[in-house]
Amino acid sequence: IPNIKLLNFIKELKVKGFPIVLISSSSEEKVKKDLEKLKEYISFDKIYTKETFSKSVSKDWDMVIKEYRAKFMVYIGNDYDEDIIHNDKVISILSGHFFTELKKNGFLEERGK
């Protein structure tokens, strides 16, 4: 079972009208496979993968912020090397525990598989 507290928090944000966007450096194929296992827990308004988004490109972050007419964005990541976002409008939160639990319980595959 994934981190239910975090999933419930994200669901509550969605209920309150906040857009929930998934941004992953994984392939579209892997993301779809992982999300299939989570579909009963969470849904996303939009999904970006390595084919459509680069976390290291500031204008990609600006594009998402502009699309949702937001003043800023909160980004929850799991990788210190790639999830500290260098954009003044993006607040990065690292939550390795959440992703470790997903992986431990069989919801995520290892990178490169």
QUIFEN-V822204 format. One record per backbone hydrogen bond with DSSP energy under -0.5 kcal/mol. NH is the residue of the N-H (numbers start at 1). CO is the residue of the C=O. If there is no record, write none. Layout:
BEGIN
{{NH | CO} {NH | CO}}
END
This chain:
BEGIN
{{4 | 2} {7 | 3} {8 | 4} {9 | 5} {10 | 6} {11 | 7} {12 | 8} {13 | 9} {14 | 10} {15 | 11} {16 | 12} {17 | 14} {18 | 13} {21 | 19} {22 | 46} {23 | 21} {24 | 48} {31 | 27} {32 | 28} {33 | 29} {34 | 30} {35 | 31} {36 | 32} {37 | 33} {37 | 34} {38 | 34} {38 | 35} {39 | 35} {41 | 38} {42 | 38} {45 | 20} {46 | 20} {48 | 22} {50 | 26} {52 | 49} {53 | 49} {57 | 54} {58 | 56} {60 | 57} {61 | 57} {62 | 58} {63 | 59} {64 | 60} {65 | 61} {66 | 62} {67 | 63} {68 | 64} {69 | 66} {70 | 65} {73 | 89} {75 | 73} {75 | 91} {76 | 74} {77 | 75} {77 | 93} {80 | 78} {83 | 79} {85 | 83} {87 | 85} {90 | 87} {91 | 73} {92 | 90} {93 | 75} {95 | 77} {95 | 93} {98 | 95} {99 | 95} {100 | 96} {101 | 97} {102 | 98} {103 | 99} {104 | 100} {105 | 101} {106 | 103} {107 | 102} {108 | 102} {113 | 110}}
END
